[in-house]
């Protein structure tokens, strides 16, 4: 089990994930807007692809309405 921090940019042109200069913090861009949980669903998909995990192994633990979120990755 590993916890990471994520800075989310909803409404971007493409989905992407990249590490920042700070260890354990990632910048994730998602195309859906931050409405009705659409950006959070896209965020979990992007993170699962980036870390090569199944989507059920990626859990949003903190920050459902914030831009800075905490995500738990289950091994």
C-alpha positions as CSV (number, residue, x, y, z in Angstrom):
1,X,0.0,0.0,0.0
2,X,1.3,3.4,-1.0
3,X,-0.1,6.9,-0.7
4,X,0.6,9.7,-3.2
5,X,-0.5,13.3,-3.5
6,X,-2.1,14.5,-6.7
7,X,-2.7,18.0,-8.1
8,X,-5.6,17.8,-10.5
9,X,-6.1,20.1,-13.5
10,X,-9.7,19.4,-14.8
11,X,-10.8,20.6,-18.2
12,X,-7.4,20.0,-19.9
13,X,-7.0,19.2,-23.5
14,X,-5.6,15.7,-22.8
15,X,-5.3,13.2,-20.0
16,X,-1.7,13.0,-18.6
17,X,0.2,12.2,-15.4
18,X,3.7,13.5,-14.6
19,X,5.8,13.6,-11.4
20,X,6.6,17.0,-9.9
21,X,9.8,18.0,-8.3
22,X,8.5,17.0,-4.9
23,X,8.8,13.2,-4.3
24,X,5.4,11.5,-4.1
25,X,3.5,14.3,-5.7
26,X,2.0,14.1,-9.2
27,X,0.4,16.6,-11.6
28,X,-2.6,15.0,-13.4
29,X,-4.5,16.6,-16.2
30,X,-7.9,15.3,-17.1
31,X,-10.3,16.3,-19.8
32,X,-13.7,16.2,-18.0
33,X,-14.8,19.2,-16.0
34,X,-14.9,19.2,-12.2
35,X,-18.7,18.4,-12.1
36,X,-20.6,15.5,-10.8
37,X,-17.5,13.5,-10.0
38,X,-16.5,13.2,-13.7
39,X,-13.0,14.5,-13.1
40,X,-12.4,12.2,-10.2
41,X,-13.4,9.2,-12.2
42,X,-11.1,10.2,-15.0
43,X,-8.3,10.9,-12.4
44,X,-8.6,7.3,-11.1
45,X,-8.3,5.9,-14.7
46,X,-5.3,8.0,-15.5
47,X,-3.5,7.1,-12.3
48,X,-4.3,3.4,-12.8
49,X,-2.8,3.5,-16.3
50,X,0.2,5.4,-15.2
51,X,1.1,2.9,-12.4
52,X,-0.1,-0.1,-14.4
53,X,-2.7,-1.1,-11.8
54,X,-6.3,-2.2,-12.1
55,X,-8.8,0.7,-11.4
56,X,-10.0,-1.2,-8.4
57,X,-6.5,-0.9,-6.8
58,X,-6.7,2.9,-6.9
59,X,-8.7,4.6,-4.1
60,X,-9.3,8.3,-3.6
61,X,-8.9,8.8,0.2
62,X,-8.9,12.6,0.7
63,X,-9.9,15.7,-1.2
64,X,-12.9,14.7,-3.3
65,X,-13.8,18.3,-3.8
66,X,-10.3,19.8,-3.6
67,X,-7.6,20.1,-6.4
68,X,-5.0,18.5,-4.1
69,X,-6.0,14.9,-3.4
70,X,-4.5,11.9,-1.6
71,X,-4.7,8.6,-3.4
72,X,-4.0,5.1,-2.0
73,X,-2.4,2.6,-4.4
74,X,-3.0,-1.0,-3.3
75,X,-0.4,-3.6,-4.4
